[in-house]
Amino acid sequence: MIEIIIYAFLAVSITFNILGSLSLHRFPDVYTRLHGATKCTTFGTIFAVFAVVLHSIWQLRETNDPKYLQMALHSMVALIALMLTNPTGAHAIAKAAHLSGSKPAKAVIDAYELRARGEVQ
Amino acid sequence: MIFPEFFYGMIGVALAGFITLARVMLGPSVPDRVVGVDTLNTLIVAGMILLGVAYDRVIYIDIAIVYALLSYIGTLIIAKYLQGGLE
């Protein structure tokens, strides 16, 4: 029973990671690629860590080895670090790409550019 | 290996990493390559956690924590360099 749930979590993780990396090839410019890749890989990593925590708690119940408690807690710390730093890094890359002159493809209006010129508030 | 299902999960994550690596190699502009490297960092952290469980070693997961924090600093520095100076 527990193996089926772990396999399901790993399958969701692999599916979303591969969809996120395929979105780098399907979207036209930097901003949409960043949107697809960052969200999908963060979601996939969340489910990978869920599978690890479930497996560790199960092994801790069966073998009573404190190594598995350490494994679960450290993977939770890695997940929290990733969830805090990933959107911040994506925001920094998007702002740097706009300031370095990479324009959005097929965009009708660019509010960031208009606000930099002082035309809208 | 002790837990093979996590090893197969790592192989799937590595496949996603190779698809991302193609974008890093043939990206037309510099911000495209930076987006690819940022995605690759997240995938490497996920793969390292899965590999640590597959081989039953906790030390791989500690290395994944350090890699996540250091790759974040690297991404911020590259973004600061791209946007042209400290302002």
N, CA and C atoms of all chains as a GROMACS GRO file, in nm:
protein
  624
    1MET      N    1   0.083  -0.120   0.000
    1MET     CA    2   0.000   0.000   0.000
    1MET      C    3   0.087   0.126   0.000
    2ILE      N    4   0.185   0.128   0.092
    2ILE     CA    5   0.268   0.249   0.101
    2ILE      C    6   0.356   0.265  -0.022
    3GLU      N    7   0.392   0.150  -0.084
    3GLU     CA    8   0.476   0.160  -0.205
    3GLU      C    9   0.398   0.223  -0.319
    4ILE      N   10   0.266   0.197  -0.324
    4ILE     CA   11   0.186   0.252  -0.433
    4ILE      C   12   0.180   0.405  -0.421
    5ILE      N   13   0.167   0.455  -0.297
    5ILE     CA   14   0.161   0.601  -0.277
    5ILE      C   15   0.296   0.663  -0.312
    6ILE      N   16   0.406   0.594  -0.274
    6ILE     CA   17   0.539   0.648  -0.307
    6ILE      C   18   0.560   0.650  -0.459
    7TYR      N   19   0.517   0.542  -0.527
    7TYR     CA   20   0.530   0.540  -0.673
    7TYR      C   21   0.447   0.651  -0.737
    8ALA      N   22   0.326   0.678  -0.680
    8ALA     CA   23   0.241   0.783  -0.737
    8ALA      C   24   0.306   0.920  -0.719
    9PHE      N   25   0.364   0.946  -0.600
    9PHE     CA   26   0.431   1.074  -0.578
    9PHE      C   27   0.550   1.090  -0.671
   10LEU      N   28   0.630   0.982  -0.687
   10LEU     CA   29   0.746   0.991  -0.777
   10LEU      C   30   0.702   1.012  -0.922
   11ALA      N   31   0.589   0.950  -0.961
   11ALA     CA   32   0.540   0.968  -1.098
   11ALA      C   33   0.496   1.112  -1.121
   12VAL      N   34   0.427   1.172  -1.022
   12VAL     CA   35   0.387   1.313  -1.035
   12VAL      C   36   0.511   1.402  -1.043
   13SER      N   37   0.612   1.370  -0.962
   13SER     CA   38   0.735   1.450  -0.962
   13SER      C   39   0.805   1.446  -1.097
   14ILE      N   40   0.821   1.324  -1.153
   14ILE     CA   41   0.891   1.312  -1.281
   14ILE      C   42   0.811   1.379  -1.393
   15THR      N   43   0.676   1.362  -1.389
   15THR     CA   44   0.593   1.423  -1.493
   15THR      C   45   0.607   1.574  -1.493
   16PHE      N   46   0.600   1.635  -1.374
   16PHE     CA   47   0.607   1.781  -1.372
   16PHE      C   48   0.747   1.832  -1.403
   17ASN      N   49   0.852   1.756  -1.363
   17ASN     CA   50   0.987   1.801  -1.398
   17ASN      C   51   1.008   1.796  -1.549
   18ILE      N   52   0.961   1.689  -1.614
   18ILE     CA   53   0.981   1.679  -1.760
   18ILE      C   54   0.896   1.782  -1.833
   19LEU      N   55   0.772   1.809  -1.782
   19LEU     CA   56   0.690   1.913  -1.846
   19LEU      C   57   0.755   2.050  -1.831
   20GLY      N   58   0.815   2.076  -1.713
   20GLY     CA   59   0.882   2.204  -1.694
   20GLY      C   60   1.001   2.222  -1.785
   21SER      N   61   1.078   2.113  -1.808
   21SER     CA   62   1.193   2.129  -1.896
   21SER      C   63   1.150   2.132  -2.042
   22LEU      N   64   1.035   2.069  -2.076
   22LEU     CA   65   0.985   2.081  -2.214
   22LEU      C   66   0.932   2.221  -2.241
   23SER      N   67   0.883   2.290  -2.134
   23SER     CA   68   0.830   2.425  -2.155
   23SER      C   69   0.939   2.522  -2.196
   24LEU      N   70   1.066   2.488  -2.168
   24LEU     CA   71   1.176   2.573  -2.217
   24LEU      C   72   1.185   2.570  -2.368
   25HIS      N   73   1.136   2.462  -2.431
   25HIS     CA   74   1.146   2.450  -2.576
   25HIS      C   75   1.019   2.494  -2.648
   26ARG      N   76   0.908   2.510  -2.573
   26ARG     CA   77   0.781   2.538  -2.639
   26ARG      C   78   0.741   2.684  -2.633
   27PHE      N   79   0.801   2.763  -2.541
   27PHE     CA   80   0.758   2.900  -2.522
   27PHE      C   81   0.848   2.995  -2.600
   28PRO      N   82   0.797   3.113  -2.642
   28PRO     CA   83   0.873   3.194  -2.737
   28PRO      C   84   0.983   3.282  -2.678
   29ASP      N   85   0.967   3.337  -2.556
   29ASP     CA   86   1.069   3.432  -2.509
   29ASP      C   87   1.110   3.399  -2.365
   30VAL      N   88   1.193   3.484  -2.306
   30VAL     CA   89   1.255   3.455  -2.178
   30VAL      C   90   1.152   3.447  -2.065
   31TYR      N   91   1.056   3.539  -2.067
   31TYR     CA   92   0.965   3.553  -1.952
   31TYR      C   93   0.869   3.434  -1.942
   32THR      N   94   0.815   3.390  -2.055
   32THR     CA   95   0.725   3.274  -2.051
   32THR      C   96   0.802   3.146  -2.021
   33ARG      N   97   0.926   3.136  -2.068
   33ARG     CA   98   1.008   3.019  -2.035
   33ARG      C   99   1.036   3.014  -1.886
   34LEU      N  100   1.064   3.130  -1.827
   34LEU     CA  101   1.090   3.138  -1.683
   34LEU      C  102   0.966   3.098  -1.604
   35HIS      N  103   0.850   3.146  -1.649
   35HIS     CA  104   0.721   3.112  -1.588
   35HIS      C  105   0.698   2.962  -1.584
   36GLY      N  106   0.712   2.898  -1.702
   36GLY     CA  107   0.686   2.755  -1.707
   36GLY      C  108   0.786   2.673  -1.628
   37ALA      N  109   0.915   2.702  -1.648
   37ALA     CA  110   1.019   2.619  -1.588
   37ALA      C  111   1.021   2.631  -1.436
   38THR      N  112   1.012   2.752  -1.382
   38THR     CA  113   1.025   2.770  -1.238
   38THR      C  114   0.909   2.705  -1.164
   39LYS      N  115   0.785   2.730  -1.212
   39LYS     CA  116   0.672   2.675  -1.138
   39LYS      C  117   0.669   2.523  -1.146
   40CYS      N  118   0.691   2.467  -1.266
   40CYS     CA  119   0.678   2.322  -1.279
   40CYS      C  120   0.788   2.248  -1.203
   41THR      N  121   0.912   2.298  -1.205
   41THR     CA  122   1.016   2.224  -1.134
   41THR      C  123   1.003   2.238  -0.984
   42THR      N  124   0.953   2.353  -0.935
   42THR     CA  125   0.930   2.364  -0.790
   42THR      C  126   0.822   2.267  -0.745
   43PHE      N  127   0.714   2.255  -0.823
   43PHE     CA  128   0.606   2.162  -0.788
   43PHE      C  129   0.656   2.018  -0.792
   44GLY      N  130   0.738   1.984  -0.891
   44GLY     CA  131   0.792   1.849  -0.899
   44GLY      C  132   0.883   1.815  -0.782
   45THR      N  133   0.965   1.912  -0.740
   45THR     CA  134   1.054   1.888  -0.626
   45THR      C  135   0.976   1.871  -0.496
   46ILE      N  136   0.864   1.945  -0.482
   46ILE     CA  137   0.780   1.929  -0.363
   46ILE      C  138   0.730   1.784  -0.355
   47PHE      N  139   0.686   1.728  -0.468
   47PHE     CA  140   0.634   1.591  -0.461
   47PHE      C  141   0.744   1.489  -0.443
   48ALA      N  142   0.866   1.514  -0.495
   48ALA     CA  143   0.978   1.423  -0.468
   48ALA      C  144   1.009   1.419  -0.320
   49VAL      N  145   1.009   1.536  -0.253
   49VAL     CA  146   1.039   1.540  -0.110
   49VAL      C  147   0.926   1.476  -0.030
   50PHE      N  148   0.800   1.488  -0.078
   50PHE     CA  149   0.690   1.419  -0.010
   50PHE      C  150   0.712   1.268  -0.012
   51ALA      N  151   0.756   1.215  -0.127
   51ALA     CA  152   0.783   1.071  -0.137
   51ALA      C  153   0.895   1.030  -0.042
   52VAL      N  154   1.000   1.113  -0.034
   52VAL     CA  155   1.114   1.082   0.054
   52VAL      C  156   1.070   1.082   0.200
   53VAL      N  157   0.987   1.181   0.240
   53VAL     CA  158   0.944   1.191   0.380
   53VAL      C  159   0.854   1.073   0.416
   54LEU      N  160   0.764   1.035   0.322
   54LEU     CA  161   0.675   0.921   0.349
   54LEU      C  162   0.755   0.792   0.366
   55HIS      N  163   0.852   0.771   0.277
   55HIS     CA  164   0.938   0.653   0.285
   55HIS      C  165   1.020   0.651   0.413
   56SER      N  166   1.072   0.768   0.454
   56SER     CA  167   1.155   0.774   0.575
   56SER      C  168   1.073   0.746   0.699
   57ILE      N  169   0.950   0.800   0.704
   57ILE     CA  170   0.866   0.775   0.822
   57ILE      C  171   0.827   0.628   0.830
   58TRP      N  172   0.804   0.567   0.714
   58TRP     CA  173   0.771   0.425   0.712
   58TRP      C  174   0.890   0.340   0.759
   59GLN      N  175   1.010   0.374   0.711
   59GLN     CA  176   1.129   0.299   0.753
   59GLN      C  177   1.158   0.320   0.902
   60LEU      N  178   1.129   0.443   0.952
   60LEU     CA  179   1.150   0.472   1.094
   60LEU      C  180   1.056   0.388   1.179
   61ARG      N  181   0.933   0.368   1.131
   61ARG     CA  182   0.839   0.286   1.208
   61ARG      C  183   0.882   0.140   1.208
   62GLU      N  184   0.943   0.095   1.099
   62GLU     CA  185   0.976  -0.048   1.091
   62GLU      C  186   1.108  -0.082   1.158
   63THR      N  187   1.212   0.002   1.136
   63THR     CA  188   1.345  -0.035   1.185
   63THR      C  189   1.387   0.040   1.310
   64ASN      N  190   1.319   0.151   1.344
   64ASN     CA  191   1.349   0.230   1.464
   64ASN      C  192   1.493   0.283   1.461
   65ASP      N  193   1.540   0.322   1.343
   65ASP     CA  194   1.675   0.375   1.325
   65ASP      C  195   1.666   0.527   1.316
   66PRO      N  196   1.738   0.604   1.400
   66PRO     CA  197   1.725   0.751   1.395
   66PRO      C  198   1.780   0.814   1.268
   67LYS      N  199   1.852   0.736   1.186
   67LYS     CA  200   1.902   0.788   1.058
   67LYS      C  201   1.787   0.832   0.967
   68TYR      N  202   1.673   0.759   0.975
   68TYR     CA  203   1.562   0.791   0.886
   68TYR      C  204   1.489   0.918   0.930
   69LEU      N  205   1.488   0.945   1.062
   69LEU     CA  206   1.431   1.072   1.109
   69LEU      C  207   1.516   1.189   1.058
   70GLN      N  208   1.650   1.169   1.062
   70GLN     CA  209   1.741   1.271   1.011
   70GLN      C  210   1.719   1.293   0.862
   71MET      N  211   1.697   1.183   0.788
   71MET     CA  212   1.675   1.193   0.644
   71MET      C  213   1.549   1.276   0.613
   72ALA      N  214   1.440   1.250   0.687
   72ALA     CA  215   1.316   1.323   0.663
   72ALA      C  216   1.332   1.470   0.697
   73LEU      N  217   1.395   1.501   0.811
   73LEU     CA  218   1.408   1.642   0.852
   73LEU      C  219   1.498   1.719   0.757
   74HIS      N  220   1.609   1.656   0.712
   74HIS     CA  221   1.701   1.729   0.623
   74HIS      C  222   1.640   1.751   0.485
   75SER      N  223   1.561   1.656   0.437
   75SER     CA  224   1.498   1.682   0.306
   75SER      C  225   1.391   1.790   0.318
   76MET      N  226   1.324   1.799   0.436
   76MET     CA  227   1.231   1.910   0.455
   76MET      C  228   1.303   2.044   0.456
   77VAL      N  229   1.424   2.048   0.517
   77VAL     CA  230   1.502   2.173   0.518
   77VAL      C  231   1.543   2.211   0.376
   78ALA      N  232   1.583   2.112   0.296
   78ALA     CA  233   1.619   2.140   0.156
   78ALA      C  234   1.500   2.193   0.079
   79LEU      N  235   1.380   2.136   0.105
   79LEU     CA  236   1.259   2.183   0.035
   79LEU      C  237   1.226   2.327   0.074
   80ILE      N  238   1.240   2.360   0.205
   80ILE     CA  239   1.209   2.497   0.248
   80ILE      C  240   1.308   2.596   0.187
   81ALA      N  241   1.437   2.559   0.182
   81ALA     CA  242   1.536   2.648   0.121
   81ALA      C  243   1.505   2.670  -0.026
   82LEU      N  244   1.466   2.562  -0.096
   82LEU     CA  245   1.435   2.574  -0.239
   82LEU      C  246   1.310   2.658  -0.262
   83MET      N  247   1.207   2.640  -0.176
   83MET     CA  248   1.083   2.716  -0.195
   83MET      C  249   1.101   2.864  -0.160
   84LEU      N  250   1.197   2.896  -0.072
   84LEU     CA  251   1.221   3.038  -0.044
   84LEU      C  252   1.306   3.104  -0.151
   85THR      N  253   1.403   3.032  -0.206
   85THR     CA  254   1.500   3.096  -0.295
   85THR      C  255   1.458   3.091  -0.442
   86ASN      N  256   1.373   2.997  -0.482
   86ASN     CA  257   1.343   2.981  -0.625
   86ASN      C  258   1.263   3.098  -0.684
   87PRO      N  259   1.153   3.145  -0.620
   87PRO     CA  260   1.081   3.260  -0.677
   87PRO      C  261   1.163   3.389  -0.674
   88THR      N  262   1.248   3.405  -0.571
   88THR     CA  263   1.332   3.524  -0.563
   88THR      C  264   1.432   3.527  -0.678
   89GLY      N  265   1.494   3.413  -0.706
   89GLY     CA  266   1.587   3.406  -0.818
   89GLY      C  267   1.520   3.431  -0.950
   90ALA      N  268   1.396   3.378  -0.967
   90ALA     CA  269   1.323   3.399  -1.092
   90ALA      C  270   1.289   3.547  -1.112
   91HIS      N  271   1.251   3.614  -1.002
   91HIS     CA  272   1.222   3.757  -1.011
   91HIS      C  273   1.346   3.836  -1.051
   92ALA      N  274   1.461   3.801  -0.992
   92ALA     CA  275   1.586   3.871  -1.024
   92ALA      C  276   1.624   3.850  -1.170
   93ILE      N  277   1.606   3.726  -1.221
   93ILE     CA  278   1.640   3.699  -1.361
   93ILE      C  279   1.548   3.778  -1.454
   94ALA      N  280   1.417   3.784  -1.421
   94ALA     CA  281   1.323   3.855  -1.508
   94ALA      C  282   1.355   4.003  -1.514
   95LYS      N  283   1.385   4.063  -1.398
   95LYS     CA  284   1.416   4.206  -1.397
   95LYS      C  285   1.546   4.233  -1.472
   96ALA      N  286   1.646   4.145  -1.454
   96ALA     CA  287   1.773   4.164  -1.522
   96ALA      C  288   1.758   4.146  -1.673
   97ALA      N  289   1.673   4.051  -1.715
   97ALA     CA  290   1.652   4.031  -1.859
   97ALA      C  291   1.584   4.152  -1.921
   98HIS      N  292   1.488   4.214  -1.848
   98HIS     CA  293   1.422   4.333  -1.903
   98HIS      C  294   1.518   4.450  -1.910
   99LEU      N  295   1.601   4.466  -1.807
   99LEU     CA  296   1.695   4.580  -1.807
   99LEU      C  297   1.807   4.560  -1.907
  100SER      N  298   1.838   4.434  -1.943
  100SER     CA  299   1.947   4.412  -2.039
  100SER      C  300   1.896   4.419  -2.182
  101GLY      N  301   1.767   4.452  -2.203
  101GLY     CA  302   1.720   4.480  -2.338
  101GLY      C  303   1.650   4.367  -2.408
  102SER      N  304   1.612   4.258  -2.338
  102SER     CA  305   1.541   4.147  -2.400
  102SER      C  306   1.392   4.172  -2.390
  103LYS      N  307   1.327   4.201  -2.504
  103LYS     CA  308   1.186   4.239  -2.503
  103LYS      C  309   1.096   4.116  -2.508
  104PRO      N  310   0.973   4.125  -2.451
  104PRO     CA  311   0.879   4.013  -2.463
  104PRO      C  312   0.829   3.998  -2.606
  105ALA      N  313   0.821   3.872  -2.655
  105ALA     CA  314   0.773   3.848  -2.790
  105ALA      C  315   0.622   3.857  -2.795
  106LYS      N  316   0.569   3.915  -2.902
  106LYS     CA  317   0.426   3.924  -2.929
  106LYS      C  318   0.349   4.000  -2.821
  107ALA      N  319   0.415   4.088  -2.745
  107ALA     CA  320   0.344   4.162  -2.640
  107ALA      C  321   0.286   4.289  -2.698
  108VAL      N  322   0.160   4.319  -2.659
  108VAL     CA  323   0.094   4.439  -2.711
  108VAL      C  324   0.138   4.561  -2.631
  109ILE      N  325   0.140   4.549  -2.498
  109ILE     CA  326   0.176   4.662  -2.412
  109ILE      C  327   0.279   4.615  -2.311
  110ASP      N  328   0.376   4.701  -2.281
  110ASP     CA  329   0.483   4.669  -2.187
  110ASP      C  330   0.477   4.772  -2.074
  111ALA      N  331   0.403   4.740  -1.968
  111ALA     CA  332   0.377   4.838  -1.863
  111ALA      C  333   0.503   4.877  -1.787
  112TYR      N  334   0.599   4.785  -1.778
  112TYR     CA  335   0.723   4.816  -1.707
  112TYR      C  336   0.802   4.924  -1.780
  113GLU      N  337   0.804   4.913  -1.915
  113GLU     CA  338   0.874   5.012  -1.997
  113GLU      C  339   0.803   5.148  -1.988
  114LEU      N  340   0.668   5.146  -1.993
  114LEU     CA  341   0.591   5.271  -1.987
  114LEU      C  342   0.612   5.340  -1.853
  115ARG      N  343   0.618   5.263  -1.745
  115ARG     CA  344   0.636   5.324  -1.613
  115ARG      C  345   0.778   5.380  -1.598
  116ALA      N  346   0.875   5.315  -1.664
  116ALA     CA  347   1.012   5.367  -1.658
  116ALA      C  348   1.021   5.501  -1.731
  117ARG      N  349   0.938   5.519  -1.838
  117ARG     CA  350   0.938   5.647  -1.910
  117ARG      C  351   0.846   5.749  -1.847
  118GLY      N  352   0.767   5.713  -1.746
  118GLY     CA  353   0.683   5.807  -1.675
  118GLY      C  354   0.551   5.834  -1.740
  119GLU      N  355   0.503   5.742  -1.830
  119GLU     CA  356   0.377   5.768  -1.898
  119GLU      C  357   0.257   5.717  -1.820
  120VAL      N  358   0.275   5.613  -1.739
  120VAL     CA  359   0.166   5.568  -1.651
  120VAL      C  360   0.222   5.565  -1.509
  121GLN      N  361   0.131   5.562  -1.414
  121GLN     CA  362   0.175   5.560  -1.273
  121GLN      C  363   0.216   5.420  -1.232
  122MET      N  364   2.242  -0.090  -0.492
  122MET     CA  365   2.149   0.009  -0.437
  122MET      C  366   2.046  -0.059  -0.350
  123ILE      N  367   1.991   0.018  -0.257
  123ILE     CA  368   1.906  -0.043  -0.155
  123ILE      C  369   1.758  -0.018  -0.186
  124PHE      N  370   1.724   0.102  -0.231
  124PHE     CA  371   1.583   0.130  -0.262
  124PHE      C  372   1.573   0.166  -0.410
  125PRO      N  373   1.542   0.073  -0.499
  125PRO     CA  374   1.554   0.102  -0.643
  125PRO      C  375   1.450   0.198  -0.696
  126GLU      N  376   1.334   0.215  -0.629
  126GLU     CA  377   1.231   0.300  -0.689
  126GLU      C  378   1.276   0.446  -0.692
  127PHE      N  379   1.355   0.487  -0.591
  127PHE     CA  380   1.405   0.624  -0.592
  127PHE      C  381   1.515   0.641  -0.695
  128PHE      N  382   1.587   0.532  -0.725
  128PHE     CA  383   1.688   0.540  -0.831
  128PHE      C  384   1.622   0.560  -0.967
  129TYR      N  385   1.507   0.492  -0.990
  129TYR     CA  386   1.436   0.515  -1.116
  129TYR      C  387   1.381   0.657  -1.123
  130GLY      N  388   1.336   0.710  -1.008
  130GLY     CA  389   1.292   0.850  -1.004
  130GLY      C  390   1.404   0.944  -1.040
  131MET      N  391   1.526   0.913  -0.990
  131MET     CA  392   1.641   0.998  -1.024
  131MET      C  393   1.671   0.992  -1.173
  132ILE      N  394   1.652   0.876  -1.236
  132ILE     CA  395   1.676   0.866  -1.381
  132ILE      C  396   1.578   0.956  -1.457
  133GLY      N  397   1.452   0.962  -1.411
  133GLY     CA  398   1.355   1.051  -1.476
  133GLY      C  399   1.392   1.197  -1.461
  134VAL      N  400   1.438   1.234  -1.341
  134VAL     CA  401   1.480   1.372  -1.319
  134VAL      C  402   1.602   1.405  -1.404
  135ALA      N  403   1.693   1.308  -1.421
  135ALA     CA  404   1.812   1.330  -1.504
  135ALA      C  405   1.773   1.347  -1.650
  136LEU      N  406   1.667   1.277  -1.694
  136LEU     CA  407   1.617   1.295  -1.831
  136LEU      C  408   1.569   1.439  -1.851
  137ALA      N  409   1.493   1.490  -1.750
  137ALA     CA  410   1.450   1.630  -1.757
  137ALA      C  411   1.570   1.724  -1.759
  138GLY      N  412   1.675   1.689  -1.684
  138GLY     CA  413   1.796   1.771  -1.685
  138GLY      C  414   1.863   1.775  -1.821
  139PHE      N  415   1.863   1.660  -1.894
  139PHE     CA  416   1.924   1.660  -2.027
  139PHE      C  417   1.842   1.744  -2.125
  140ILE      N  418   1.707   1.741  -2.110
  140ILE     CA  419   1.624   1.825  -2.197
  140ILE      C  420   1.654   1.973  -2.170
  141THR      N  421   1.673   2.007  -2.041
  141THR     CA  422   1.708   2.146  -2.008
  141THR      C  423   1.844   2.185  -2.063
  142LEU      N  424   1.938   2.088  -2.060
  142LEU     CA  425   2.074   2.116  -2.106
  142LEU      C  426   2.077   2.151  -2.255
  143ALA      N  427   1.982   2.096  -2.332
  143ALA     CA  428   1.974   2.131  -2.474
  143ALA      C  429   1.941   2.280  -2.490
  144ARG      N  430   1.851   2.332  -2.404
  144ARG     CA  431   1.818   2.475  -2.411
  144ARG      C  432   1.937   2.560  -2.370
  145VAL      N  433   2.014   2.513  -2.270
  145VAL     CA  434   2.133   2.590  -2.229
  145VAL      C  435   2.232   2.595  -2.344
  146MET      N  436   2.245   2.486  -2.421
  146MET     CA  437   2.344   2.485  -2.529
  146MET      C  438   2.299   2.572  -2.646
  147LEU      N  439   2.169   2.564  -2.689
  147LEU     CA  440   2.129   2.634  -2.810
  147LEU      C  441   2.042   2.755  -2.784
  148GLY      N  442   2.045   2.810  -2.659
  148GLY     CA  443   1.966   2.928  -2.632
  148GLY      C  444   2.012   3.046  -2.715
  149PRO      N  445   1.919   3.121  -2.776
  149PRO     CA  446   1.964   3.229  -2.866
  149PRO      C  447   2.025   3.348  -2.792
  150SER      N  448   1.982   3.377  -2.671
  150SER     CA  449   2.037   3.494  -2.602
  150SER      C  450   2.088   3.452  -2.465
  151VAL      N  451   2.156   3.545  -2.397
  151VAL     CA  452   2.216   3.514  -2.267
  151VAL      C  453   2.110   3.489  -2.158
  152PRO      N  454   2.000   3.569  -2.146
  152PRO     CA  455   1.900   3.537  -2.043
  152PRO      C  456   1.834   3.400  -2.062
  153ASP      N  457   1.822   3.351  -2.186
  153ASP     CA  458   1.770   3.216  -2.206
  153ASP      C  459   1.860   3.112  -2.141
  154ARG      N  460   1.991   3.128  -2.157
  154ARG     CA  461   2.084   3.033  -2.096
  154ARG      C  462   2.080   3.043  -1.945
  155VAL      N  463   2.060   3.165  -1.890
  155VAL     CA  464   2.054   3.180  -1.745
  155VAL      C  465   1.929   3.110  -1.690
  156VAL      N  466   1.816   3.121  -1.763
  156VAL     CA  467   1.694   3.051  -1.722
  156VAL      C  468   1.717   2.900  -1.723
  157GLY      N  469   1.787   2.851  -1.824
  157GLY     CA  470   1.816   2.708  -1.831
  157GLY      C  471   1.903   2.662  -1.716
  158VAL      N  472   2.004   2.741  -1.680
  158VAL     CA  473   2.093   2.703  -1.569
  158VAL      C  474   2.017   2.705  -1.436
  159ASP      N  475   1.926   2.802  -1.418
  159ASP     CA  476   1.846   2.809  -1.295
  159ASP      C  477   1.755   2.688  -1.282
  160THR      N  478   1.692   2.647  -1.394
  160THR     CA  479   1.610   2.526  -1.392
  160THR      C  480   1.693   2.402  -1.361
  161LEU      N  481   1.813   2.398  -1.419
  161LEU     CA  482   1.902   2.283  -1.398
  161LEU      C  483   1.944   2.271  -1.252
  162ASN      N  484   1.961   2.385  -1.183
  162ASN     CA  485   1.997   2.381  -1.041
  162ASN      C  486   1.887   2.315  -0.959
  163THR      N  487   1.761   2.354  -0.984
  163THR     CA  488   1.648   2.292  -0.911
  163THR      C  489   1.642   2.142  -0.937
  164LEU      N  490   1.663   2.102  -1.065
  164LEU     CA  491   1.655   1.960  -1.098
  164LEU      C  492   1.769   1.883  -1.032
  165ILE      N  493   1.887   1.945  -1.022
  165ILE     CA  494   2.000   1.875  -0.959
  165ILE      C  495   1.974   1.856  -0.810
  166VAL      N  496   1.911   1.955  -0.744
  166VAL     CA  497   1.878   1.939  -0.602
  166VAL      C  498   1.780   1.823  -0.583
  167ALA      N  499   1.676   1.817  -0.669
  167ALA     CA  500   1.578   1.707  -0.658
  167ALA      C  501   1.644   1.572  -0.683
  168GLY      N  502   1.730   1.565  -0.785
  168GLY     CA  503   1.798   1.439  -0.815
  168GLY      C  504   1.892   1.396  -0.705
  169MET      N  505   1.957   1.493  -0.639
  169MET     CA  506   2.051   1.457  -0.532
  169MET      C  507   1.978   1.404  -0.409
  170ILE      N  508   1.859   1.461  -0.380
  170ILE     CA  509   1.779   1.409  -0.268
  170ILE      C  510   1.735   1.265  -0.298
  171LEU      N  511   1.687   1.243  -0.422
  171LEU     CA  512   1.641   1.108  -0.457
  171LEU      C  513   1.756   1.008  -0.455
  172LEU      N  514   1.875   1.051  -0.499
  172LEU     CA  515   1.991   0.961  -0.501
  172LEU      C  516   2.038   0.930  -0.358
  173GLY      N  517   2.027   1.028  -0.267
  173GLY     CA  518   2.062   1.004  -0.128
  173GLY      C  519   1.972   0.901  -0.064
  174VAL      N  520   1.843   0.903  -0.098
  174VAL     CA  521   1.753   0.800  -0.043
  174VAL      C  522   1.780   0.665  -0.109
  175ALA      N  523   1.810   0.667  -0.240
  175ALA     CA  524   1.830   0.541  -0.311
  175ALA      C  525   1.953   0.467  -0.258
  176TYR      N  526   2.061   0.540  -0.228
  176TYR     CA  527   2.181   0.476  -0.175
  176TYR      C  528   2.183   0.471  -0.023
  177ASP      N  529   2.078   0.526   0.044
  177ASP     CA  530   2.065   0.522   0.190
  177ASP      C  531   2.177   0.599   0.261
  178ARG      N  532   2.213   0.714   0.206
  178ARG     CA  533   2.316   0.800   0.267
  178ARG      C  534   2.253   0.936   0.294
  179VAL      N  535   2.263   0.984   0.419
  179VAL     CA  536   2.203   1.113   0.454
  179VAL      C  537   2.291   1.228   0.406
  180ILE      N  538   2.420   1.203   0.387
  180ILE     CA  539   2.515   1.311   0.356
  180ILE      C  540   2.484   1.374   0.220
  181TYR      N  541   2.423   1.297   0.126
  181TYR     CA  542   2.388   1.354  -0.004
  181TYR      C  543   2.282   1.462   0.012
  182ILE      N  544   2.192   1.444   0.109
  182ILE     CA  545   2.083   1.541   0.128
  182ILE      C  546   2.139   1.671   0.189
  183ASP      N  547   2.240   1.659   0.278
  183ASP     CA  548   2.306   1.780   0.330
  183ASP      C  549   2.374   1.857   0.217
  184ILE      N  550   2.438   1.782   0.126
  184ILE     CA  551   2.503   1.848   0.012
  184ILE      C  552   2.399   1.915  -0.077
  185ALA      N  553   2.278   1.856  -0.087
  185ALA     CA  554   2.171   1.919  -0.165
  185ALA      C  555   2.129   2.052  -0.104
  186ILE      N  556   2.125   2.062   0.031
  186ILE     CA  557   2.091   2.189   0.096
  186ILE      C  558   2.195   2.295   0.062
  187VAL      N  559   2.324   2.259   0.074
  187VAL     CA  560   2.431   2.355   0.046
  187VAL      C  561   2.428   2.397  -0.101
  188TYR      N  562   2.400   2.300  -0.192
  188TYR     CA  563   2.394   2.331  -0.334
  188TYR      C  564   2.280   2.427  -0.365
  189ALA      N  565   2.164   2.408  -0.298
  189ALA     CA  566   2.050   2.498  -0.322
  189ALA      C  567   2.086   2.641  -0.283
  190LEU      N  568   2.146   2.658  -0.165
  190LEU     CA  569   2.178   2.795  -0.120
  190LEU      C  570   2.286   2.859  -0.208
  191LEU      N  571   2.390   2.781  -0.244
  191LEU     CA  572   2.498   2.840  -0.325
  191LEU      C  573   2.451   2.871  -0.466
  192SER      N  574   2.363   2.788  -0.524
  192SER     CA  575   2.316   2.817  -0.660
  192SER      C  576   2.226   2.941  -0.660
  193TYR      N  577   2.156   2.965  -0.548
  193TYR     CA  578   2.075   3.087  -0.537
  193TYR      C  579   2.166   3.210  -0.540
  194ILE      N  580   2.277   3.204  -0.466
  194ILE     CA  581   2.371   3.317  -0.466
  194ILE      C  582   2.429   3.338  -0.606
  195GLY      N  583   2.462   3.228  -0.675
  195GLY     CA  584   2.515   3.239  -0.810
  195GLY      C  585   2.415   3.300  -0.907
  196THR      N  586   2.287   3.262  -0.895
  196THR     CA  587   2.184   3.320  -0.981
  196THR      C  588   2.170   3.469  -0.957
  197LEU      N  589   2.173   3.510  -0.829
  197LEU     CA  590   2.160   3.653  -0.798
  197LEU      C  591   2.278   3.731  -0.854
  198ILE      N  592   2.399   3.674  -0.848
  198ILE     CA  593   2.516   3.747  -0.898
  198ILE      C  594   2.510   3.760  -1.050
  199ILE      N  595   2.466   3.652  -1.119
  199ILE     CA  596   2.456   3.660  -1.266
  199ILE      C  597   2.350   3.762  -1.306
  200ALA      N  598   2.238   3.769  -1.230
  200ALA     CA  599   2.133   3.866  -1.261
  200ALA      C  600   2.183   4.008  -1.240
  201LYS      N  601   2.261   4.028  -1.134
  201LYS     CA  602   2.315   4.160  -1.107
  201LYS      C  603   2.412   4.203  -1.217
  202TYR      N  604   2.488   4.105  -1.269
  202TYR     CA  605   2.582   4.135  -1.377
  202TYR      C  606   2.508   4.166  -1.506
  203LEU      N  607   2.396   4.095  -1.532
  203LEU     CA  608   2.322   4.115  -1.656
  203LEU      C  609   2.258   4.252  -1.662
  204GLN      N  610   2.204   4.300  -1.548
  204GLN     CA  611   2.129   4.425  -1.555
  204GLN      C  612   2.220   4.546  -1.555
  205GLY      N  613   2.351   4.526  -1.547
  205GLY     CA  614   2.443   4.635  -1.573
  205GLY      C  615   2.475   4.720  -1.453
  206GLY      N  616   2.553   4.668  -1.360
  206GLY     CA  617   2.603   4.751  -1.252
  206GLY      C  618   2.522   4.745  -1.126
  207LEU      N  619   2.572   4.808  -1.022
  207LEU     CA  620   2.507   4.807  -0.891
  207LEU      C  621   2.423   4.933  -0.877
  208GLU      N  622   2.292   4.921  -0.898
  208GLU     CA  623   2.208   5.040  -0.885
  208GLU      C  624   2.080   5.003  -0.811
   0.00000   0.00000   0.00000
